């Protein structure tokens, strides 16, 4: 009775067989190759899919090793096989090849990134029409030509009706043009596609306020506050609400946060001064009212600020 080879012995025998280039069975062929990138560097883990039209259900999947090498034995070398090479970040390559019976053939391929393919002239660069229109709108917007920017932004949203950034840009252009209806139409379409856009919520709040729609303005103000809890303007409005309720001690720390974030926030300095006088912090009151007058010497509250400073000389 023949002896059974141990796993170690079997593995060694297979290694020797491969190293020696074992003889192929009748009708077989062998194919090997190396896959490299655009600079000639071997690529590991390239997926190699082998199929043939002659056998509809035949499919073999391989991977290149760390040296970019791959290879397999074809049991029926009378057929033409189709080879497909794929790796994320690279353009795929496909090729048909027939290997003569009882022989070994090489199929070496090069995978290029899209930029490398364009650089080498393998493919022509194809620009997305939406991207072209969007970039033109951005360029006009940055140049301050809001009418041209608006026209180009409309082209962009027509070319990319499913792209939130096109509507977002159009809304920002519309608000600069004080086109409140356009701001609302474009802004709400953008939010419908991509809800997480706090700056756009603020723009819609401003647009609804300008149109006098108090209910919608309040709705977006609530969303804006929830999305921007640490924004100086949001904190300032919270402080104003507390101040108007006579809660000066609660309003003061909020106003201090505002002027810390925005030292030139004149109204926050004024309100801080008024809070301080009500909680008997006279030195702090003088400091903030003086700063308010420096920032807005002719502001609407300048008269009151001067009177308070004169009263506590």
PESUL-V287619 format. One record per residue. N is the residue number from 1. RES is the residue in three letters. PSI is psi in whole degrees, 0 to 359 (none if undefined). NEAR is the number of other C-alpha atoms within 10 Angstrom. Layout:
N_RES_PSI_NEAR + N_RES_PSI_NEAR
This chain:
1_UNK_130_3 + 2_UNK_148_4 + 3_UNK_145_5 + 4_UNK_131_8 + 5_UNK_139_10 + 6_UNK_163_9 + 7_UNK_320_9 + 8_UNK_315_9 + 9_UNK_321_11 + 10_UNK_318_12 + 11_UNK_319_12 + 12_UNK_322_12 + 13_UNK_318_13 + 14_UNK_319_13 + 15_UNK_317_12 + 16_UNK_322_12 + 17_UNK_314_12 + 18_UNK_317_11 + 19_UNK_326_9 + 20_UNK_357_9 + 21_UNK_64_11 + 22_UNK_148_10 + 23_UNK_142_12 + 24_UNK_146_16 + 25_UNK_166_12 + 26_UNK_128_11 + 27_UNK_353_14 + 28_UNK_164_19 + 29_UNK_162_23 + 30_UNK_142_20 + 31_UNK_137_18 + 32_UNK_170_14 + 33_UNK_177_15 + 34_UNK_137_19 + 35_UNK_128_24 + 36_UNK_167_19 + 37_UNK_189_16 + 38_UNK_345_14 + 39_UNK_6_10 + 40_UNK_9_10 + 41_UNK_131_12 + 42_UNK_141_19 + 43_UNK_122_19 + 44_UNK_159_18 + 45_UNK_30_18 + 46_UNK_132_25 + 47_UNK_124_17 + 48_UNK_116_20 + 49_UNK_126_16 + 50_UNK_125_20 + 51_UNK_172_18 + 52_UNK_140_17 + 53_UNK_337_11 + 54_UNK_335_10 + 55_UNK_100_10 + 56_UNK_330_8 + 57_UNK_8_8 + 58_UNK_129_10 + 59_UNK_127_11 + 60_UNK_133_11 + 61_UNK_130_11 + 62_UNK_170_15 + 63_UNK_143_17 + 64_UNK_151_20 + 65_UNK_189_16 + 66_UNK_340_12 + 67_UNK_11_14 + 68_UNK_8_19 + 69_UNK_150_19 + 70_UNK_165_23 + 71_UNK_159_19 + 72_UNK_165_14 + 73_UNK_132_14 + 74_UNK_115_20 + 75_UNK_331_15 + 76_UNK_93_16 + 77_UNK_4_19 + 78_UNK_350_14 + 79_UNK_157_17 + 80_UNK_127_16 + 81_UNK_151_19 + 82_UNK_129_16 + 83_UNK_130_18 + 84_UNK_126_16 + 85_UNK_127_22 + 86_UNK_139_17 + 87_UNK_136_17 + 88_UNK_133_10 + 89_UNK_355_10 + 90_UNK_153_19 + 91_UNK_133_16 + 92_UNK_157_16 + 93_UNK_136_15 + 94_UNK_144_13 + 95_UNK_141_12 + 96_UNK_146_12 + 97_UNK_139_15 + 98_UNK_131_14 + 99_UNK_126_20 + 100_UNK_147_18 + 101_UNK_139_19 + 102_UNK_25_15 + 103_UNK_169_14 + 104_UNK_127_18 + 105_UNK_155_15 + 106_UNK_140_14 + 107_UNK_94_14 + 108_UNK_134_13 + 109_UNK_161_15 + 110_UNK_126_19 + 111_UNK_130_24 + 112_UNK_147_21 + 113_UNK_167_16 + 114_UNK_319_16 + 115_UNK_319_14 + 116_UNK_322_17 + 117_UNK_321_17 + 118_UNK_316_14 + 119_UNK_322_12 + 120_UNK_356_12 + 121_UNK_14_10 + 122_UNK_321_11 + 123_UNK_156_12 + 124_UNK_145_12 + 125_UNK_127_12 + 126_UNK_115_7 + 127_UNK_137_8 + 128_UNK_124_11 + 129_UNK_324_13 + 130_UNK_314_19 + 131_UNK_319_14 + 132_UNK_313_14 + 133_UNK_319_23 + 134_UNK_314_24 + 135_UNK_324_17 + 136_UNK_322_19 + 137_UNK_318_28 + 138_UNK_317_20 + 139_UNK_316_15 + 140_UNK_322_19 + 141_UNK_315_22 + 142_UNK_333_11 + 143_UNK_353_11 + 144_UNK_6_13 + 145_UNK_86_14 + 146_UNK_328_20 + 147_UNK_314_16 + 148_UNK_321_17 + 149_UNK_319_26 + 150_UNK_315_23 + 151_UNK_315_16 + 152_UNK_327_23 + 153_UNK_324_29 + 154_UNK_322_20 + 155_UNK_319_19 + 156_UNK_315_26 + 157_UNK_333_22 + 158_UNK_323_15 + 159_UNK_335_18 + 160_UNK_68_19 + 161_UNK_349_14 + 162_UNK_13_13 + 163_UNK_114_17 + 164_UNK_324_21 + 165_UNK_334_18 + 166_UNK_313_29 + 167_UNK_322_27 + 168_UNK_314_24 + 169_UNK_317_25 + 170_UNK_321_28 + 171_UNK_319_30 + 172_UNK_324_22 + 173_UNK_317_28 + 174_UNK_320_26 + 175_UNK_328_20 + 176_UNK_330_14 + 177_UNK_359_15 + 178_UNK_33_13 + 179_UNK_88_14 + 180_UNK_323_21 + 181_UNK_318_15 + 182_UNK_321_19 + 183_UNK_314_27 + 184_UNK_315_21 + 185_UNK_312_15 + 186_UNK_319_24 + 187_UNK_317_28 + 188_UNK_329_20 + 189_UNK_321_19 + 190_UNK_315_25 + 191_UNK_329_18 + 192_UNK_330_10 + 193_UNK_328_14 + 194_UNK_97_13 + 195_UNK_331_13 + 196_UNK_83_12 + 197_UNK_73_15 + 198_UNK_317_15 + 199_UNK_322_14 + 200_UNK_327_23 + 201_UNK_319_24 + 202_UNK_322_19 + 203_UNK_319_22 + 204_UNK_323_27 + 205_UNK_314_23 + 206_UNK_319_19 + 207_UNK_316_26 + 208_UNK_326_22 + 209_UNK_316_18 + 210_UNK_328_14 + 211_UNK_352_12 + 212_UNK_16_11 + 213_UNK_89_12 + 214_UNK_323_13 + 215_UNK_312_11 + 216_UNK_324_16 + 217_UNK_318_20 + 218_UNK_323_14 + 219_UNK_315_14 + 220_UNK_332_22 + 221_UNK_319_21 + 222_UNK_318_15 + 223_UNK_321_15 + 224_UNK_317_22 + 225_UNK_318_19 + 226_UNK_325_12 + 227_UNK_339_16 + 228_UNK_57_17 + 229_UNK_336_11 + 230_UNK_7_13 + 231_UNK_135_14 + 232_UNK_319_20 + 233_UNK_325_16 + 234_UNK_315_16 + 235_UNK_320_21 + 236_UNK_315_22 + 237_UNK_324_16 + 238_UNK_321_16 + 239_UNK_320_25 + 240_UNK_317_19 + 241_UNK_317_13 + 242_UNK_319_17 + 243_UNK_315_19 + 244_UNK_339_10 + 245_UNK_4_10 + 246_UNK_14_13 + 247_UNK_72_16 + 248_UNK_321_21 + 249_UNK_324_14 + 250_UNK_328_14 + 251_UNK_327_25 + 252_UNK_309_23 + 253_UNK_329_13 + 254_UNK_318_21 + 255_UNK_327_27 + 256_UNK_323_18 + 257_UNK_322_17 + 258_UNK_311_24 + 259_UNK_338_19 + 260_UNK_319_12 + 261_UNK_324_13 + 262_UNK_85_13 + 263_UNK_339_14 + 264_UNK_17_16 + 265_UNK_90_20 + 266_UNK_314_20 + 267_UNK_327_20 + 268_UNK_320_28 + 269_UNK_318_25 + 270_UNK_311_26 + 271_UNK_326_25 + 272_UNK_316_30 + 273_UNK_318_28 + 274_UNK_325_25 + 275_UNK_315_23 + 276_UNK_323_23 + 277_UNK_329_18 + 278_UNK_339_15 + 279_UNK_17_13 + 280_UNK_42_11 + 281_UNK_75_13 + 282_UNK_315_15 + 283_UNK_319_12 + 284_UNK_322_16 + 285_UNK_314_26 + 286_UNK_319_24 + 287_UNK_312_16 + 288_UNK_324_23 + 289_UNK_325_28 + 290_UNK_319_20 + 291_UNK_322_19 + 292_UNK_315_26 + 293_UNK_328_19 + 294_UNK_320_14 + 295_UNK_322_16 + 296_UNK_74_17 + 297_UNK_335_15 + 298_UNK_25_11 + 299_UNK_167_14 + 300_UNK_337_10 + 301_UNK_13_16 + 302_UNK_320_18 + 303_UNK_313_12 + 304_UNK_319_13 + 305_UNK_318_24 + 306_UNK_319_15 + 307_UNK_319_10 + 308_UNK_319_17 + 309_UNK_322_16 + 310_UNK_324_10 + 311_UNK_337_8 + 312_UNK_32_11 + 313_UNK_none_6
